[in-house]
Amino acid sequence: MDYVNFGTAGLKVSRLAFGLGFRGQADPDEAERVIERAIELGINFIDCANVYGLEDDHKNAGTCEEILGRVLKRHRDDLVISSKVCSRIGTGPNDSGLSRYHIMREIDRTLTRLDTDHVDVYILHSYDADTPLDETLRAMDDLIKAGKTRYIGVSNFQAWQVLKARWIQDRAGLDPLICIQNPYNLLNRELEREMWPAQRDQSFGVMTYSPLGVGLLSGAYTIGQAAPSGTLYATVRAGHLAKEMNATAQATLELLREIAAAHSKTPAQTAINWVLSHPEVNMAITGGDTVAHMEDNVGAVGWSITAEERAQLDEVSSGQERVLD
């Protein structure tokens, strides 16, 4: 595993993070084993959120933090952990968003579930247009001062929102956000338009999620054939495969298979390697419901596609019609 600085911070993070947004895992003991295997393979960054629950079921929100809490008892000093706040976790009027009220309440609930006194990176899960950004950022700064988080970041923000946040923090003397977390893959290259120029100017860290385009780039699916039993497009996204595997996605996957074979790698490993080949990206967040998924994903590091191969993938995927996250 390779390790890099997280943006301009001195914090060292693995090029792969393990995300706990399990989509198809229902067994908490197996989920714990997958996390343990990720740690054995050198991953030191575990990404969670207060809304994450097993089987991607928000009725089970918080269960992934509880599972991570059990793992932390054995590895706390060796891991960098993050959690997120903003998503709806109840039916009440203050059960979502980025108000001071909600942030202060949810960090304490998260720390209780994790059974720890701090998270290393606390992330705003999305932009909240109903709350003044100044209120949100002052609350996050207070969490740093209270020792409940070491760093703060944002997720699913647009470039102008990231720059506005950093301007408010600079003007008010607040600790700056150190990272963004957004989707990025061969089928969703939206970050290249405005976020990459902003990152090169401001040097914040970048962790990307969904490097396999919601599984389309995993190599598990073939156009014209039914999704294999038990896979995402046979269960949670049943009926979506034919629509989402459009002409550009098909051409991208075909080239991905060719390049993967040339390196004796899998399409999934090659798709993640393409994400990591961008200098703006510090980490790619990989998921995985099983140990086998995790072990395959880790094969994305320690090698590199060629400049020519990257250019070919850039060209074939540039016509993607539908954004996938």
C-alpha positions as a Markdown table, in Angstrom:
| # | Residue | x | y | z |
|---|---|---|---|---|
| 1 | Met | 0.0 | 0.0 | 0.0 |
| 2 | Asp | 1.2 | 3.5 | -0.8 |
| 3 | Tyr | 0.7 | 6.4 | 1.6 |
| 4 | Val | 0.5 | 10.2 | 0.8 |
| 5 | Asn | -0.1 | 13.4 | 2.6 |
| 6 | Phe | -3.8 | 14.4 | 2.8 |
| 7 | Gly | -3.8 | 17.6 | 0.8 |
| 8 | Thr | -1.5 | 20.1 | 2.6 |
| 9 | Ala | -2.0 | 18.4 | 6.0 |
| 10 | Gly | 0.8 | 16.3 | 7.6 |
| 11 | Leu | -1.7 | 13.4 | 7.9 |
| 12 | Lys | -0.5 | 10.3 | 6.0 |
| 13 | Val | -3.3 | 8.3 | 4.4 |
| 14 | Ser | -3.5 | 5.2 | 2.2 |
| 15 | Arg | -4.2 | 5.6 | -1.5 |
| 16 | Leu | -7.3 | 3.5 | -0.9 |
| 17 | Ala | -9.9 | 4.2 | 1.8 |
| 18 | Phe | -12.5 | 1.7 | 2.9 |
| 19 | Gly | -16.0 | 3.0 | 2.8 |
| 20 | Leu | -18.7 | 1.6 | 5.1 |
| 21 | Gly | -21.7 | 2.4 | 2.9 |
| 22 | Phe | -22.4 | -1.4 | 2.6 |
| 23 | Arg | -25.1 | -2.0 | -0.1 |
| 24 | Gly | -25.6 | -5.7 | 0.2 |
| 25 | Gln | -24.1 | -6.9 | 3.5 |
| 26 | Ala | -26.6 | -7.9 | 6.2 |
| 27 | Asp | -24.3 | -9.7 | 8.6 |
| 28 | Pro | -22.5 | -7.4 | 11.1 |
| 29 | Asp | -19.9 | -10.1 | 11.9 |
| 30 | Glu | -19.0 | -10.5 | 8.3 |
| 31 | Ala | -18.9 | -6.7 | 7.9 |
| 32 | Glu | -16.4 | -6.6 | 10.8 |
| 33 | Arg | -14.2 | -9.2 | 9.1 |
| 34 | Val | -14.2 | -7.2 | 5.9 |
| 35 | Ile | -12.9 | -4.1 | 7.7 |
| 36 | Glu | -10.3 | -6.2 | 9.5 |
| 37 | Arg | -9.1 | -7.6 | 6.1 |
| 38 | Ala | -8.9 | -4.0 | 4.7 |
| 39 | Ile | -6.6 | -3.1 | 7.6 |
| 40 | Glu | -4.4 | -6.2 | 7.1 |
| 41 | Leu | -4.0 | -5.1 | 3.5 |
| 42 | Gly | -2.6 | -1.7 | 4.5 |
| 43 | Ile | -5.7 | 0.5 | 4.4 |
| 44 | Asn | -5.5 | 3.0 | 7.2 |
| 45 | Phe | -8.5 | 5.3 | 6.4 |
| 46 | Ile | -12.0 | 4.1 | 7.2 |
| 47 | Asp | -14.8 | 6.3 | 6.0 |
| 48 | Cys | -18.3 | 6.2 | 7.6 |
| 49 | Ala | -21.3 | 8.3 | 8.2 |
| 50 | Asn | -24.1 | 8.6 | 10.8 |
| 51 | Val | -26.6 | 7.5 | 8.2 |
| 52 | Tyr | -24.8 | 4.4 | 7.1 |
| 53 | Gly | -26.6 | 1.1 | 7.9 |
| 54 | Leu | -26.2 | -2.5 | 6.8 |
| 55 | Glu | -27.9 | -3.3 | 3.5 |
| 56 | Asp | -27.9 | 0.4 | 2.7 |
| 57 | Asp | -31.0 | 0.7 | 4.7 |
| 58 | His | -31.5 | 4.1 | 6.4 |
| 59 | Lys | -33.8 | 2.4 | 8.9 |
| 60 | Asn | -30.6 | 0.8 | 10.2 |
| 61 | Ala | -28.7 | 4.2 | 10.3 |
| 62 | Gly | -25.8 | 4.1 | 12.7 |
| 63 | Thr | -25.2 | 0.4 | 12.6 |
| 64 | Cys | -22.0 | 0.8 | 10.5 |
| 65 | Glu | -20.6 | 3.2 | 13.1 |
| 66 | Glu | -21.3 | 0.6 | 15.8 |
| 67 | Ile | -19.5 | -2.1 | 13.8 |
| 68 | Leu | -16.5 | 0.2 | 13.3 |
| 69 | Gly | -16.5 | 1.0 | 17.0 |
| 70 | Arg | -15.9 | -2.7 | 17.7 |
| 71 | Val | -12.9 | -2.7 | 15.3 |
| 72 | Leu | -11.5 | 0.5 | 16.8 |
| 73 | Lys | -11.1 | -1.3 | 20.2 |
| 74 | Arg | -8.3 | -3.2 | 18.5 |
| 75 | His | -6.8 | -0.6 | 16.1 |
| 76 | Arg | -7.7 | 2.9 | 17.3 |
| 77 | Asp | -4.1 | 4.3 | 17.2 |
| 78 | Asp | -3.4 | 2.9 | 13.8 |
| 79 | Leu | -6.4 | 4.2 | 11.9 |
| 80 | Val | -7.7 | 7.5 | 10.5 |
| 81 | Ile | -11.5 | 7.5 | 10.7 |
| 82 | Ser | -14.1 | 9.8 | 9.3 |
| 83 | Ser | -17.8 | 10.2 | 9.7 |
| 84 | Lys | -20.3 | 12.5 | 8.2 |
| 85 | Val | -23.3 | 14.6 | 9.1 |
| 86 | Cys | -26.2 | 16.3 | 7.3 |
| 87 | Ser | -28.3 | 13.4 | 5.9 |
| 88 | Arg | -31.8 | 12.8 | 7.4 |
| 89 | Ile | -31.7 | 10.4 | 10.3 |
| 90 | Gly | -35.2 | 10.8 | 11.6 |
| 91 | Thr | -38.6 | 12.4 | 10.9 |
| 92 | Gly | -38.2 | 15.5 | 13.1 |
| 93 | Pro | -37.6 | 19.0 | 11.7 |
| 94 | Asn | -34.0 | 19.1 | 13.1 |
| 95 | Asp | -33.1 | 15.6 | 12.1 |
| 96 | Ser | -31.1 | 16.7 | 9.1 |
| 97 | Gly | -29.0 | 19.6 | 7.8 |
| 98 | Leu | -26.0 | 21.5 | 9.0 |
| 99 | Ser | -27.4 | 23.7 | 11.8 |
| 100 | Arg | -25.3 | 24.1 | 14.9 |
| 101 | Tyr | -28.0 | 22.2 | 16.8 |
| 102 | His | -27.9 | 19.2 | 14.5 |
| 103 | Ile | -24.1 | 19.0 | 14.2 |
| 104 | Met | -23.5 | 19.2 | 17.9 |
| 105 | Arg | -26.1 | 16.6 | 18.6 |
| 106 | Glu | -24.9 | 14.2 | 15.9 |
| 107 | Ile | -21.2 | 14.3 | 16.7 |
| 108 | Asp | -22.0 | 13.1 | 20.3 |
| 109 | Arg | -24.2 | 10.3 | 18.9 |
| 110 | Thr | -21.5 | 9.3 | 16.5 |
| 111 | Leu | -18.8 | 9.2 | 19.2 |
| 112 | Thr | -21.1 | 7.1 | 21.4 |
| 113 | Arg | -21.6 | 4.6 | 18.6 |
| 114 | Leu | -17.9 | 4.5 | 17.8 |
| 115 | Asp | -17.0 | 4.3 | 21.5 |
| 116 | Thr | -14.2 | 6.8 | 21.0 |
| 117 | Asp | -13.6 | 10.4 | 22.1 |
| 118 | His | -12.9 | 11.8 | 18.6 |
| 119 | Val | -13.1 | 11.2 | 14.9 |
| 120 | Asp | -10.1 | 12.2 | 12.8 |
| 121 | Val | -12.0 | 13.9 | 10.0 |
| 122 | Tyr | -15.6 | 15.1 | 10.4 |
| 123 | Ile | -17.3 | 15.7 | 7.0 |
| 124 | Leu | -20.3 | 17.7 | 6.0 |
| 125 | His | -22.2 | 15.1 | 3.9 |
| 126 | Ser | -23.8 | 17.7 | 1.5 |
| 127 | Tyr | -24.4 | 21.4 | 1.2 |
| 128 | Asp | -27.3 | 22.8 | 3.2 |
| 129 | Ala | -28.9 | 25.8 | 1.6 |
| 130 | Asp | -31.2 | 26.3 | 4.6 |
| 131 | Thr | -28.4 | 27.0 | 7.0 |
| 132 | Pro | -25.9 | 29.9 | 6.8 |
| 133 | Leu | -22.6 | 28.5 | 5.9 |
| 134 | Asp | -21.0 | 30.7 | 8.6 |
| 135 | Glu | -23.1 | 29.0 | 11.3 |
| 136 | Thr | -22.0 | 25.5 | 10.1 |
| 137 | Leu | -18.3 | 26.3 | 9.8 |
| 138 | Arg | -18.2 | 28.0 | 13.3 |
| 139 | Ala | -19.8 | 24.9 | 14.8 |
| 140 | Met | -17.3 | 22.7 | 13.1 |
| 141 | Asp | -14.4 | 24.8 | 14.3 |
| 142 | Asp | -15.8 | 24.5 | 17.9 |
| 143 | Leu | -15.7 | 20.7 | 17.5 |
| 144 | Ile | -12.0 | 21.0 | 16.6 |
| 145 | Lys | -11.4 | 23.2 | 19.7 |
| 146 | Ala | -13.3 | 20.7 | 21.8 |
| 147 | Gly | -11.1 | 17.9 | 20.6 |
| 148 | Lys | -14.0 | 16.0 | 19.0 |
| 149 | Thr | -12.4 | 16.0 | 15.6 |
| 150 | Arg | -8.9 | 16.7 | 14.3 |
| 151 | Tyr | -9.9 | 17.9 | 10.8 |
| 152 | Ile | -13.0 | 18.8 | 8.9 |
| 153 | Gly | -14.0 | 18.2 | 5.3 |
| 154 | Val | -16.9 | 18.5 | 2.9 |
| 155 | Ser | -18.7 | 16.0 | 0.6 |
| 156 | Asn | -20.8 | 16.6 | -2.5 |
| 157 | Phe | -20.0 | 20.3 | -2.5 |
| 158 | Gln | -19.6 | 22.1 | -5.8 |
| 159 | Ala | -16.4 | 24.0 | -6.4 |
| 160 | Trp | -17.9 | 27.4 | -5.7 |
| 161 | Gln | -19.2 | 26.1 | -2.4 |
| 162 | Val | -15.8 | 24.7 | -1.4 |
| 163 | Leu | -14.2 | 28.1 | -2.2 |
| 164 | Lys | -16.9 | 30.0 | -0.4 |
| 165 | Ala | -16.3 | 27.8 | 2.7 |
| 166 | Arg | -12.6 | 28.4 | 2.7 |
| 167 | Trp | -13.1 | 32.1 | 2.2 |
| 168 | Ile | -15.4 | 32.3 | 5.3 |
| 169 | Gln | -12.9 | 30.2 | 7.3 |
| 170 | Asp | -10.0 | 32.4 | 6.3 |
| 171 | Arg | -11.9 | 35.7 | 7.0 |
| 172 | Ala | -13.0 | 34.4 | 10.4 |
| 173 | Gly | -9.8 | 32.7 | 11.4 |
| 174 | Leu | -11.3 | 29.2 | 11.5 |
| 175 | Asp | -9.5 | 26.0 | 10.9 |
| 176 | Pro | -9.8 | 25.3 | 7.1 |
| 177 | Leu | -11.4 | 22.3 | 5.6 |
| 178 | Ile | -8.7 | 19.9 | 4.5 |
| 179 | Cys | -10.6 | 17.7 | 2.0 |
| 180 | Ile | -13.5 | 17.2 | -0.4 |
| 181 | Gln | -15.2 | 13.9 | -1.0 |
| 182 | Asn | -17.1 | 13.6 | -4.3 |
| 183 | Pro | -17.9 | 10.9 | -6.9 |
| 184 | Tyr | -15.4 | 10.4 | -9.7 |
| 185 | Asn | -15.0 | 7.6 | -12.2 |
| 186 | Leu | -14.8 | 6.9 | -15.9 |
| 187 | Leu | -18.6 | 7.3 | -16.1 |
| 188 | Asn | -18.7 | 10.5 | -14.0 |
| 189 | Arg | -15.9 | 13.0 | -14.8 |
| 190 | Glu | -17.8 | 16.1 | -13.6 |
| 191 | Leu | -15.0 | 17.1 | -11.2 |
| 192 | Glu | -12.7 | 17.9 | -14.1 |
| 193 | Arg | -14.7 | 20.9 | -15.1 |
| 194 | Glu | -14.3 | 23.2 | -12.0 |
| 195 | Met | -13.1 | 21.2 | -9.0 |
| 196 | Trp | -9.7 | 20.2 | -10.4 |
| 197 | Pro | -8.8 | 23.9 | -11.2 |
| 198 | Ala | -10.0 | 24.9 | -7.7 |
| 199 | Gln | -8.0 | 22.1 | -6.1 |
| 200 | Arg | -4.8 | 23.1 | -8.0 |
| 201 | Asp | -5.3 | 26.6 | -6.7 |
| 202 | Gln | -6.2 | 25.8 | -3.1 |
| 203 | Ser | -4.4 | 22.4 | -2.6 |
| 204 | Phe | -7.1 | 20.8 | -0.5 |
| 205 | Gly | -7.1 | 17.0 | -0.3 |
| 206 | Val | -9.4 | 14.9 | -2.5 |
| 207 | Met | -11.0 | 11.6 | -1.7 |
| 208 | Thr | -13.2 | 10.3 | -4.4 |
| 209 | Tyr | -16.0 | 7.7 | -4.1 |
| 210 | Ser | -17.8 | 5.3 | -6.4 |
| 211 | Pro | -14.6 | 4.6 | -8.5 |
| 212 | Leu | -16.5 | 1.7 | -10.2 |
| 213 | Gly | -19.5 | 3.8 | -11.3 |
| 214 | Val | -22.0 | 2.0 | -9.0 |
| 215 | Gly | -20.5 | -1.3 | -10.0 |
| 216 | Leu | -20.8 | -0.9 | -13.8 |
| 217 | Leu | -17.0 | -0.9 | -14.2 |
| 218 | Ser | -16.5 | -3.9 | -12.0 |
| 219 | Gly | -16.5 | -6.4 | -14.9 |
| 220 | Ala | -19.4 | -8.3 | -13.4 |
| 221 | Tyr | -21.9 | -7.2 | -16.1 |
| 222 | Thr | -22.1 | -8.0 | -19.8 |
| 223 | Ile | -24.5 | -6.2 | -22.1 |
| 224 | Gly | -27.2 | -8.4 | -23.3 |
| 225 | Gln | -27.0 | -10.8 | -20.4 |
| 226 | Ala | -28.9 | -10.7 | -17.1 |
| 227 | Ala | -27.1 | -9.4 | -14.1 |
| 228 | Pro | -25.5 | -12.2 | -12.1 |
| 229 | Ser | -27.6 | -13.4 | -9.2 |
| 230 | Gly | -26.8 | -11.6 | -6.0 |
| 231 | Thr | -25.1 | -8.6 | -7.6 |
| 232 | Leu | -26.2 | -5.0 | -7.2 |
| 233 | Tyr | -28.1 | -4.8 | -10.5 |
| 234 | Ala | -29.9 | -8.1 | -9.7 |
| 235 | Thr | -31.1 | -6.7 | -6.3 |
| 236 | Val | -31.0 | -3.1 | -5.2 |
| 237 | Arg | -30.8 | -1.7 | -8.8 |
| 238 | Ala | -32.8 | -4.5 | -10.6 |
| 239 | Gly | -34.1 | -3.3 | -14.0 |
| 240 | His | -31.5 | -0.5 | -14.3 |
| 241 | Leu | -28.7 | -2.3 | -16.1 |
| 242 | Ala | -29.9 | -2.0 | -19.7 |
| 243 | Lys | -30.5 | 1.8 | -19.3 |
| 244 | Glu | -27.3 | 2.6 | -17.5 |
| 245 | Met | -25.0 | 0.4 | -19.7 |
| 246 | Asn | -25.4 | 2.8 | -22.7 |
| 247 | Ala | -23.2 | 2.9 | -25.7 |
| 248 | Thr | -20.4 | 4.9 | -24.1 |
| 249 | Ala | -20.4 | 2.8 | -21.0 |
| 250 | Gln | -20.2 | -0.3 | -23.1 |
| 251 | Ala | -17.3 | 1.0 | -25.1 |
| 252 | Thr | -15.5 | 2.2 | -21.9 |
| 253 | Leu | -15.9 | -1.2 | -20.3 |
| 254 | Glu | -14.7 | -3.1 | -23.4 |
| 255 | Leu | -11.5 | -1.0 | -23.5 |
| 256 | Leu | -11.1 | -1.4 | -19.7 |
| 257 | Arg | -11.2 | -5.1 | -20.1 |
| 258 | Glu | -8.5 | -5.0 | -22.8 |
| 259 | Ile | -6.2 | -2.8 | -20.7 |
| 260 | Ala | -6.8 | -4.9 | -17.6 |
| 261 | Ala | -5.8 | -8.0 | -19.5 |
| 262 | Ala | -2.6 | -6.4 | -20.7 |
| 263 | His | -1.6 | -5.8 | -17.1 |
| 264 | Ser | -3.0 | -9.1 | -15.7 |
| 265 | Lys | -5.4 | -7.1 | -13.7 |
| 266 | Thr | -9.2 | -7.0 | -13.3 |
| 267 | Pro | -11.4 | -4.3 | -14.8 |
| 268 | Ala | -12.2 | -3.1 | -11.3 |
| 269 | Gln | -8.6 | -2.7 | -10.4 |
| 270 | Thr | -7.9 | -0.9 | -13.7 |
| 271 | Ala | -10.8 | 1.5 | -13.2 |
| 272 | Ile | -9.6 | 2.4 | -9.7 |
| 273 | Asn | -6.1 | 2.8 | -11.0 |
| 274 | Trp | -7.4 | 5.3 | -13.6 |
| 275 | Val | -8.9 | 7.4 | -10.8 |
| 276 | Leu | -5.6 | 7.3 | -8.8 |
| 277 | Ser | -3.6 | 8.3 | -11.8 |
| 278 | His | -4.9 | 11.8 | -11.5 |
| 279 | Pro | -2.5 | 14.0 | -9.4 |
| 280 | Glu | -5.5 | 15.8 | -7.8 |
| 281 | Val | -6.7 | 12.6 | -6.1 |
| 282 | Asn | -5.2 | 11.5 | -2.8 |
| 283 | Met | -7.5 | 8.6 | -2.1 |
| 284 | Ala | -10.2 | 6.5 | -3.8 |
| 285 | Ile | -12.8 | 5.2 | -1.5 |
| 286 | Thr | -13.6 | 1.6 | -2.3 |
| 287 | Gly | -16.5 | -0.4 | -0.9 |
| 288 | Gly | -17.0 | -4.1 | -0.8 |
| 289 | Asp | -19.5 | -6.3 | 0.9 |
| 290 | Thr | -17.1 | -9.3 | 1.1 |
| 291 | Val | -13.4 | -10.0 | 1.8 |
| 292 | Ala | -13.1 | -11.1 | -1.9 |
| 293 | His | -14.3 | -7.7 | -3.0 |
| 294 | Met | -11.8 | -5.9 | -0.8 |
| 295 | Glu | -8.9 | -8.1 | -1.9 |
| 296 | Asp | -9.7 | -7.4 | -5.5 |
| 297 | Asn | -9.9 | -3.6 | -4.9 |
| 298 | Val | -6.5 | -3.5 | -3.2 |
| 299 | Gly | -5.0 | -4.9 | -6.4 |
| 300 | Ala | -5.6 | -1.4 | -7.9 |
| 301 | Val | -2.4 | 0.0 | -6.2 |
| 302 | Gly | 1.3 | -0.7 | -6.7 |
| 303 | Trp | 1.2 | -0.4 | -10.5 |
| 304 | Ser | 0.0 | 2.1 | -13.1 |
| 305 | Ile | -1.6 | 2.2 | -16.4 |
| 306 | Thr | 0.5 | 3.9 | -19.1 |
| 307 | Ala | 0.0 | 7.5 | -20.3 |
| 308 | Glu | -1.2 | 6.2 | -23.6 |
| 309 | Glu | -3.8 | 3.9 | -21.9 |
| 310 | Arg | -5.0 | 6.7 | -19.8 |
| 311 | Ala | -5.5 | 8.9 | -22.9 |
| 312 | Gln | -7.4 | 6.1 | -24.5 |
| 313 | Leu | -9.7 | 5.7 | -21.5 |
| 314 | Asp | -10.2 | 9.5 | -21.4 |
| 315 | Glu | -11.2 | 9.6 | -25.0 |
| 316 | Val | -13.6 | 6.7 | -25.0 |
| 317 | Ser | -15.4 | 7.8 | -21.7 |
| 318 | Ser | -15.7 | 11.4 | -22.7 |
| 319 | Gly | -19.0 | 10.8 | -24.4 |
| 320 | Gln | -20.7 | 9.5 | -21.3 |
| 321 | Glu | -24.3 | 10.7 | -21.5 |
| 322 | Arg | -25.4 | 10.0 | -17.9 |
| 323 | Val | -23.7 | 10.9 | -14.7 |
| 324 | Leu | -23.3 | 8.1 | -12.3 |
| 325 | Asp | -22.3 | 8.5 | -8.6 |
